[in-house]
Amino acid sequence: MNNNQREGIKEQAKGWVDTAVANRKDCGDQKKNIEKGVENPGDPTNE
């Protein structure tokens, strides 16, 4: 495996982590909106 392949794998792994963190945050935002009684809890503008 050459250096470019290793760096590509590292960048791909970072992307997976970023996606997981963002999904976790979205889930928390939706839960908070549900608790507040927002009509459309999945809408990010309901903050």
C-alpha positions as CSV (number, residue, x, y, z in Angstrom):
1,M,0.0,0.0,0.0
2,N,1.5,3.3,-1.0
3,N,1.2,6.7,0.8
4,N,-1.7,8.0,-1.3
5,Q,-3.7,4.9,-0.5
6,R,-3.1,5.2,3.2
7,E,-4.0,8.9,3.2
8,G,-7.1,8.2,1.2
9,I,-8.2,5.5,3.7
10,K,-7.6,8.0,6.6
11,E,-9.7,10.7,4.8
12,Q,-12.5,8.1,4.2
13,A,-12.5,7.1,7.8
14,K,-12.8,10.7,8.9
15,G,-15.8,11.2,6.6
16,W,-17.5,8.2,8.2
17,V,-16.9,9.6,11.7
18,D,-18.2,13.1,10.6
19,T,-21.3,11.5,9.2
20,A,-22.0,9.5,12.3
21,V,-21.5,12.6,14.5
22,A,-23.8,14.7,12.3
23,N,-26.5,12.0,12.4
24,R,-26.2,11.8,16.2
25,K,-26.6,15.6,16.4
26,D,-29.6,15.6,14.0
27,C,-31.2,12.9,16.2
28,G,-30.7,15.0,19.3
29,D,-32.1,18.1,17.6
30,Q,-35.2,16.2,16.5
31,K,-35.7,14.8,20.0
32,K,-35.5,18.3,21.4
33,N,-38.0,19.6,18.9
34,I,-40.4,16.8,19.7
35,E,-40.2,17.6,23.4
36,K,-40.9,21.3,22.5
37,G,-44.0,20.2,20.5
38,V,-42.7,21.5,17.2
39,E,-45.0,20.5,14.3
40,N,-42.2,19.3,12.0
41,P,-39.4,18.2,14.3
42,G,-37.1,17.1,11.4
43,D,-36.9,20.6,10.0
44,P,-33.6,22.2,10.9
45,T,-35.0,25.7,10.9
46,N,-37.1,24.9,14.0
47,E,-34.2,25.6,16.4
